[in-house]
Structures are given as C-alpha cells and as structure tokens.
Amino acid sequence: MPRSSSARATDPTPFEAATFRIRRRVPLKDLDVAPENLRAGEPADDGVPQLADTLLAAGQLQPLTVRPGRRRERPWMTLDGRRRLLALRLLAEQGRIEDRFQVDVFVETEPARQAAAAVLTNTAAPVHVADVIAAIGRMLTSKLDVPTIARALGHAEIDVKRLAALSALPEAAVSALRLGRLNLRQARLLARLPDAAEQATLAQAALDGEGFADWRVVEKLDRAQVDATDPRCALVMPERYAEAGGRMETDLFGERAPALLDPSLLTDLWMARAAEIAAPFEAQGLTVHISPHGDIDLPDDLEAPGYVYGGRLPADEMALYREARSEFETAAEAVQETLAAAPGSSAETGAIAAMIRAALVRDQLALGGRVATVLALGASRRYGVSIGIYAPVEPEIAADGDAEGEGGSPIPEEDGPAPFTPPTAAAPQPDVDGVGHGLHGLRTEVATRGLIRALADDPRTAMTALIARLFAVVVDPRVRSASASALTVTAEVFGPRGGRVIPVLDGVVRERLDDRRAAWEASGLTLIRWVHGLDDGERLAVLADLTALTLDLREARTDRIRSEARAEAGELAALCGADITRHWTPDADFLAAHSKALLSAMLEAMSKAAPRRPAPGKADLVALVEATAAARNWAPAILSWQGGGDEERAAETPDDPDAGDRSPSRGEPAPAAGDGGDGVGAFEVTVEGEAALAHAAE
C-alpha cells in the first residue's frame, strides 16, 4: 500500500536524520574494524604510537563511527576511525588503559549511511581552530612537549608553539574565537598583551558582542616596545645595536618587527652617531642641540623660518631661495639613497652633513640673510636626522607715537561691531585612529593629487574655486600680500618636499601645462596676447589646470587637521564629481607606507581574504592589494574627500564602520566555515592528528 503524503511529509530527510545520530560509549574490548572499512586488514603504521601518546594526553575529540556487529563479529564494528582504534588497543597492550576503557562512538544503523561512512573513512572532519588550541593546552598540561605534539599533528614546531601561546588565553577568548566574535589575528594580538586581567576584560567584551578594537591593542603594543622601525635605527642599524650587546626578541607569530629590549643602549649609540655628524657644525660656531625624541627646550628669543611662499621675499632673493630649496631636496634624496646603500659608513655621514649645510643655506635665505645660530638635530626614519634651524628674533622698532597717546599711554581700542564670521560647509572628518603622522601626510597628499585631476578636468568648477579665492583676497581685509604687483593674488604650485609625481593624476596636469608653455613660446607673442587669442574653451581649460595645481590639502600630522580646507575640498569634490579611481588605484609606492594590518584591512574591504598559510610578508601583501585594487577599480574612501573615511574605518576595526573583521553585535554575520575566515577548517588537521585531538574539547 503506498504511503500517504502526510506520512511522507513527516519523514525526516537524510540531513535531518543525521542530527539524531546515536552517540554512546562502548568498551574497547567490544570494538573491531569493519571489513567494509577501506583500510581493513592494514597493519598499524609508524605514527600510531605517537597517536596513542597524544590520545592519552588530550583525549578523544572525534567519535568513532560504528555499526552493530553481525554474526561472528564483535558487538561494534568500526566504519571510520581505524587508526584511533589501533592506537587505543596499543595503549591497552601497554597497560596504560584497560580493555574496559569506554570509547566515544556514533552508532549508524541506516545501511546507506553505513556505506557512506565506510567510503569517507579517509576524510578528516573539519576541526575548529579553537578546539585545536584547547586540545594543545590539554596536551601541555599533560606534560607533552612541543616537538611531540608537532609530530603527532603533522605540523611544524613553530605552528604548534604559536597555538600553544594561544592556549594560555582566557577561556572567554577561546569561546569568542569559536563563535566567530574574535578572529585568529585578533587572538594573536590579545596573546601579546602581558596583563592577564586586561586580556580577560577584552576577551569578555568580544564574547559579549561588543567587538574588538584591534588598533587600540596595536597602539598599546607599539608604546610598550621599541622595534627596528624606530627612527633611531636609521642611524644605528640593528646589526650595530646587536654588536654593542643589545638584545632583540623576535615576534612569535612573525607579524611584528623584532623588539629591541635595550632602548637606552640604542639611544646612546644614536647620540654618538649624531655627535659625530654635529661636530663640524659646532666647530663653525653653531650651538647644536641633539635629542632623538625632539624634546629640546630652546630659548623663546629664537625663531625658525618655515616655508617661504611667493611674495615674501624680493624677486631676486626668492629666486636664490628656490634654488637653495632645490639643492636641499637633491641633498635629501642623496641621503635616502646612501642610507639604503651604505648605512653607517663615512659616505652616510658625508651625505647627511651635506644635507644640513644645504638646509642652513636655504633657511638663512628665508630669514632674509640673518645668520642662524642654533641647530637642533632629532631622529628621522627617512633622513637619519631631522633638522631644526633657528636664528635670534629680529627686534621690532616701533615708530614714534605708534599705538601710544599723550604721556606714552596706550590708546584704548574703540568698541566696535563683532567681526563677521563667514558660514562654512561641514568638513569631511579624517580617520586618524591607528594612523601615524607619516601615513596621514601621505594619504592627504595622494587625495590632493586625486582632486587636482578631478578639478583640472572640470573647468567650470575650477573657475568657481578661483573666483571664490579672488573674492576672499579682495574683500576680506585680513588677507594681505607683500607683493607690489597690481594683482595681489599669489600662488604656489603643489609640490610636496621629497614627494613624487603620480603620472595619471597631477602628472597629466603638469604635462598639459608644459605643452601649453611650448605652444606659447613657439607663437612669438607676449603671454597676455597669447592667452587673449585662445578661444573661450581653451582659456577655461588653461585656467582649470592652473587652478587645480594650486590645491594643497596635505596635513603633515594627525593632530593638525585643516577643517576649513577640508570643507572646501568636500564641496569641490562634490561639484566636480571627483572619483580618484577613474584615473588611479593604489600603487606599490602608496601601499608600502601602510602597515600589514592596514593592508589586510584593505583586502577585507574589497572582500578579498589575505593568504593564511604561509603568512604573507609585507611585500607580498603590497603586491596583492595593488593587483586586487586594480582589478576591482578600488581606492580607500579616505582619498575621496567626500565620505570622511567611514568605509576604511570599518576595514580597520570591528568598532568602526569600515571594519574588515566586523563584530556580530553590529548585525554582521560571522564568517561561514570554509570561507577563508578563521573558523572551521582554518587549521588543517592531518589524518595522524585527527584522533590525537579527540575528546580534548569536551
């Protein structure tokens, strides 16, 4: 009689039936290998004794799969788990367990599922990395050493050492890792913190769904140690530090630069090198101050020249100043090349001295010919030393009766209306969390180049920008210029010191202007006549190029944000539809300034997982991000001037909108098994190691 439809509707599917598998414990003496097992009859291999040791230490994680015995068979016949059974028998033969030992098994009674279990006997079940960590912790507690565990699991000792370090994490951290609320990289960061109480607090917060702020831990670790990226190491190579007795400690996980454990020795070595460089300048009569940390207390009656813009010096002096500035930049480039090619050599000392001399010439011209008296040298990763040049403040000579009334008393200021404060647009906020000054400067520099290209391609918006600037200069009495020209507008072409031209961004604009200069020179006309002879479209295009190259939105430090300039940039970017990816995606020069964590976050923002094994080096990550960004036409949102970097912040921390490791508390799903995340399957257990981890997670 056919089954009714209602009966069929209530029958479990094979997938549902799998959830009702019978799990029980049976005596070891009642177990044998089923003849349908693909390896039935094979002798024990050489790894079974190691597997037995590991089972005894860690217990049984994966149950054996068995079926009930038939005539003349043992009560339970093993379909999957033959090596584990052989290892347990070996322990019984050695007297380390009894034959009544209770073995964890799944009982399969359905013939189809029995056949499937026998066929899939060579396939190891995926094991979550959290279970592996817990199992290794139990092995260590049972006095097994790392080499023995590594042999049993079929992994390199360094991998086991790393997982052993993670096994010391609080239970909340392992639970959060198992639930996907921490990933393996975050767990490694947590393991580096020396304070167990702080570890527990952060792990519990992650377990509770509050997220994990990677950058805060990285920042704390950076403050707590000195490594080979320290600016002092530009003059004192790690090899010289080691020769002087300095101790170094490599990162167990291979993700951070080696730590220098004797920072005072590093400072002493740096001071000696800096004194050697400073000696010739002291002999010339300069007062030289040296400090690797920049904490030099200078008198108040000194001033530094700063950067000199057009109009601040007479034309002939300005020409000399620009020539001196160019010579300094050439000398600085030579220092970079020497630091890379011959660190610690006499050539390095000579190159740095030449750079300092060029800086003195440049800054004394900027001071109007006044003689510099003080030289301050600090540590610099890029140039070996940073240079500060100072001269005495020029005394002010007040005119007769200036600002004084009768009897020499000051004339009181008259009360008047409050000064007008013009309205401003909202400024896009920068993302400076976890970002150093150098990287922030690079980002704003590249973002400036992107807006240069966008503005140059939109003459109407460029005209708007120029008219707005002219209006501010002419109407606002606070804007002054030292130029005696009839048109008092001055401008400097965007050109960061030591910076590069990006060919497809500001490089295109510079080439356009070079072509127009050649056309003017060939015309035989005066510049005014030549410009006047251009049609309206050509004039607008020239104006757009010239205006765009006056943009400068660089910010050298994360604590010196130019909010008003950012507000203007946001409006201009919206008006001309700026999109840096129309012309450029992140290249190797740009990406090399980012940390490995930030590079990995970029990959996650592009939904591209970084390779897990082997761990990629910095150069490999840079190449991968560059290729992925080019293929997907992607650039960080922080370069757009419109979004404030929200997407990028999410890629960096789970607490921020751009986090690549999003917390489930923000409504983001946890990574699925096998998707390249840090969950099931992230740690591949060999056949030999599968049974070794059995029962350890119970």
Secondary structure, DSSP 4 states (H G I P E B T S, - for coil): -PPPHHHHHHSPPHHHHHTT-EEEEEEGGGEEE-TTSTTTTPPP-TTHHHHHHHHHHH--SS-EEEEE--TTS-SEEEEE-HHHHHHHHHHHHTTSS-TTPEEEEEE--SHHHHHHHHHGGGPPPP-BHHHHHHHHHHHHHTT--HHHHHHHHT--HHHHHHHHHHTTS-HHHHHHHHTTSS-HHHHHHHHH-S-HHHHHHHHHHHHTT----HHHHHHHHHHH-EETTSGGGGTS-HHHHHHTT--EE--TTS-SPPEES-HHHHHHHHHHHHHHHHHHHHHTT-EEEE-TT------TTEE---PPPTTSS-HHHHHHHHHHHHHHHHHHHHHHHHHHHSTTSHHHHHHHHHHHHHHHHHHHHHTTTPPP-EEEEEEETTTEEEEEEEEEPPPP-PPTTTTB-GGGPBPPPPP-PPPP----PPPPPP--TT--HHHHHHHHHHHHHHHHHHHHT-HHHHHHHHHHHHHHHHH-TT------SSS---------TT----IIIIIHHHHHHHHHHHHHHHHTS-HHHHHHTS-HHHHHHHHHHHHHTT-----SSTT---HHHHHHHHHHHHHTT--GGGT----HHHHTTS-HHHHHHHHHHTT-PPP-SSPP-HHHHHHHHHHHHHHHT---GGGSSSSTTHHHHHHH-TTSTT-SS--GGGTPPPPPTTSSSSSBTSSPPPHHHHGGGTTTT-
